[in-house]
Amino acid sequence: MRWIAYVLGVLAIGFLQFILFIIFVPDSCVYHTQSDERPFLIKYCYEGVHPTPNVLNIVLTIVIGLALGHFIAKRIQ
């Protein structure tokens, strides 16, 4: 049962990350000309002129999702 909570935590955080990306970056083409003026999260968690998740973003998503899953698993038991 604990592993299901971990997987659900990672999926929930991944989905939240996807929704927040859509909200905060409605037009990714803006970064073609303003690559130096990127917001903090876009600068360090995304790469390329069309922001795509980098390794740091993926690792943080998994770690925060596992922490959420651990919290859920503790609440269930």
TIVEX-627992 format. One record per residue: residue number from 1; residue in one letter; x, z, y of N, C-alpha, C, O in turn. Coordinates in steps of 0.1 Angstrom, whole numbers. Example, Ala and Ser with C-alpha at 12.3 -4.5 7.8 and 13.67 -1.06 7.14 Angstrom:
2
ATOM, num, residuo, nX, nZ, nY, caX, caZ, caY, cX, cZ, cY, oX, oZ, oY
ATOM, 1, A, 132, 78, -57, 123, 78, -45, 132, 78, -33, 142, 85, -33
ATOM, 2, S, 128, 71, -22, 137, 71, -11, 129, 79, 0, 134, 80, 11
END
This chain:
77
ATOM, num, residuo, nX, nZ, nY, caX, caZ, caY, cX, cZ, cY, oX, oZ, oY
ATOM, 1, M, 8, 0, -12, 0, 0, 0, 9, 0, 13, 5, -6, 23
ATOM, 2, R, 20, 7, 12, 29, 7, 23, 34, -6, 27, 35, -9, 39
ATOM, 3, W, 37, -15, 18, 43, -28, 21, 32, -37, 28, 35, -45, 36
ATOM, 4, I, 20, -35, 24, 9, -42, 31, 8, -39, 46, 7, -47, 54
ATOM, 5, A, 10, -26, 49, 10, -21, 62, 22, -27, 70, 20, -31, 82
ATOM, 6, Y, 34, -28, 64, 45, -33, 70, 43, -48, 73, 46, -53, 84
ATOM, 7, V, 38, -55, 64, 35, -70, 66, 25, -72, 77, 26, -80, 86
ATOM, 8, L, 14, -64, 77, 4, -64, 87, 10, -61, 101, 6, -67, 111
ATOM, 9, G, 19, -51, 102, 25, -48, 114, 33, -59, 120, 32, -62, 132
ATOM, 10, V, 41, -66, 111, 49, -77, 116, 40, -89, 120, 43, -95, 131
ATOM, 11, L, 30, -91, 113, 20, -102, 117, 13, -99, 130, 11, -108, 138
ATOM, 12, A, 9, -86, 132, 2, -83, 144, 11, -84, 156, 7, -89, 166
ATOM, 13, I, 24, -80, 155, 33, -81, 166, 37, -96, 169, 38, -100, 180
ATOM, 14, G, 38, -103, 158, 41, -118, 160, 29, -125, 167, 31, -133, 175
ATOM, 15, F, 17, -121, 163, 5, -127, 170, 5, -123, 184, 2, -131, 193
ATOM, 16, L, 7, -110, 187, 7, -105, 201, 18, -112, 209, 16, -116, 220
ATOM, 17, Q, 30, -115, 203, 40, -122, 210, 36, -136, 213, 39, -141, 224
ATOM, 18, F, 29, -143, 204, 24, -156, 206, 14, -156, 218, 15, -165, 226
ATOM, 19, I, 5, -147, 218, -5, -146, 229, 1, -144, 242, -2, -150, 252
ATOM, 20, L, 11, -134, 242, 17, -131, 255, 26, -142, 260, 27, -145, 272
ATOM, 21, F, 32, -150, 251, 39, -162, 255, 30, -172, 262, 34, -178, 272
ATOM, 22, I, 18, -174, 256, 9, -183, 262, 4, -179, 276, 3, -187, 285
ATOM, 23, I, 3, -166, 278, -2, -160, 291, 10, -161, 301, 7, -165, 312
ATOM, 24, F, 22, -157, 297, 33, -156, 307, 40, -170, 309, 46, -171, 320
ATOM, 25, V, 39, -179, 300, 45, -192, 302, 35, -203, 299, 35, -210, 289
ATOM, 26, P, 26, -205, 309, 15, -215, 307, 21, -229, 307, 15, -238, 301
ATOM, 27, D, 32, -232, 315, 38, -245, 316, 53, -244, 313, 60, -240, 322
ATOM, 28, S, 57, -247, 301, 71, -245, 298, 80, -255, 305, 92, -254, 305
ATOM, 29, C, 74, -266, 310, 82, -276, 317, 87, -271, 331, 96, -278, 336
ATOM, 30, V, 82, -260, 336, 87, -254, 348, 102, -251, 347, 110, -252, 357
ATOM, 31, Y, 107, -248, 335, 121, -243, 333, 131, -255, 332, 143, -253, 331
ATOM, 32, H, 126, -267, 334, 135, -279, 334, 144, -278, 347, 156, -281, 346
ATOM, 33, T, 138, -274, 358, 145, -274, 371, 149, -260, 375, 159, -259, 383
ATOM, 34, Q, 143, -250, 370, 146, -237, 375, 151, -228, 364, 147, -217, 362
ATOM, 35, S, 161, -233, 357, 167, -226, 345, 174, -213, 349, 175, -204, 341
ATOM, 36, D, 179, -212, 361, 187, -200, 365, 177, -189, 370, 181, -178, 371
ATOM, 37, E, 165, -193, 374, 156, -183, 380, 145, -179, 370, 134, -176, 373
ATOM, 38, R, 149, -178, 357, 140, -174, 347, 137, -159, 348, 146, -151, 351
ATOM, 39, P, 125, -154, 344, 122, -140, 343, 131, -134, 332, 136, -141, 324
ATOM, 40, F, 133, -120, 333, 142, -113, 324, 139, -116, 309, 148, -119, 302
ATOM, 41, L, 126, -115, 305, 123, -117, 291, 125, -131, 286, 130, -134, 275
ATOM, 42, I, 122, -141, 295, 124, -155, 291, 139, -158, 291, 144, -166, 282
ATOM, 43, K, 147, -152, 299, 161, -154, 300, 168, -149, 287, 177, -156, 282
ATOM, 44, Y, 165, -138, 282, 172, -132, 271, 165, -133, 257, 172, -132, 247
ATOM, 45, C, 152, -136, 257, 146, -137, 244, 142, -151, 240, 137, -154, 229
ATOM, 46, Y, 144, -161, 249, 141, -175, 246, 153, -183, 250, 161, -179, 259
ATOM, 47, E, 153, -195, 245, 165, -205, 248, 159, -219, 250, 148, -222, 245
ATOM, 48, G, 167, -227, 256, 164, -241, 258, 155, -243, 271, 151, -234, 277
ATOM, 49, V, 154, -256, 274, 146, -259, 286, 131, -258, 284, 124, -255, 293
ATOM, 50, H, 127, -260, 271, 113, -256, 267, 115, -243, 259, 120, -244, 248
ATOM, 51, P, 112, -232, 265, 116, -219, 259, 111, -218, 244, 99, -219, 241
ATOM, 52, T, 120, -216, 236, 117, -213, 221, 124, -200, 218, 134, -196, 223
ATOM, 53, P, 118, -192, 209, 123, -179, 205, 138, -180, 199, 141, -189, 192
ATOM, 54, N, 146, -171, 204, 160, -171, 198, 161, -160, 188, 151, -153, 185
ATOM, 55, V, 173, -157, 183, 175, -148, 172, 171, -134, 177, 165, -126, 169
ATOM, 56, L, 175, -130, 189, 171, -117, 195, 156, -115, 195, 151, -104, 191
ATOM, 57, N, 149, -125, 199, 134, -124, 199, 128, -122, 185, 120, -113, 183
ATOM, 58, I, 133, -129, 175, 128, -128, 162, 132, -115, 156, 123, -108, 149
ATOM, 59, V, 144, -110, 158, 148, -97, 153, 139, -86, 159, 135, -77, 152
ATOM, 60, L, 138, -86, 172, 129, -76, 179, 115, -76, 174, 109, -66, 172
ATOM, 61, T, 110, -88, 172, 96, -89, 167, 95, -83, 153, 85, -75, 150
ATOM, 62, I, 104, -85, 144, 104, -79, 131, 106, -64, 131, 99, -57, 124
ATOM, 63, V, 115, -59, 139, 118, -45, 140, 106, -38, 146, 102, -27, 140
ATOM, 64, I, 100, -43, 157, 89, -36, 162, 77, -37, 153, 69, -27, 152
ATOM, 65, G, 75, -48, 146, 64, -49, 136, 66, -40, 125, 56, -34, 120
ATOM, 66, L, 78, -38, 120, 80, -28, 109, 78, -14, 114, 72, -6, 106
ATOM, 67, A, 81, -11, 126, 78, 2, 131, 63, 5, 132, 59, 15, 129
ATOM, 68, L, 56, -5, 137, 42, -4, 137, 36, -3, 123, 27, 5, 121
ATOM, 69, G, 41, -11, 114, 36, -10, 100, 39, 4, 94, 31, 9, 87
ATOM, 70, H, 51, 10, 97, 54, 23, 92, 45, 33, 98, 40, 43, 91
ATOM, 71, F, 41, 32, 111, 32, 41, 117, 18, 40, 111, 11, 50, 108
ATOM, 72, I, 14, 28, 108, 1, 26, 101, 1, 31, 87, -9, 38, 83
ATOM, 73, A, 12, 29, 80, 13, 35, 66, 13, 50, 66, 6, 56, 57
ATOM, 74, K, 19, 56, 76, 18, 71, 77, 4, 76, 80, 0, 86, 74
ATOM, 75, R, -3, 69, 88, -17, 72, 91, -26, 71, 79, -36, 79, 78
ATOM, 76, I, -24, 61, 71, -33, 58, 60, -31, 69, 49, -41, 73, 43
ATOM, 77, Q, -19, 73, 47, -16, 83, 36, -21, 97, 39, -19, 106, 31
END
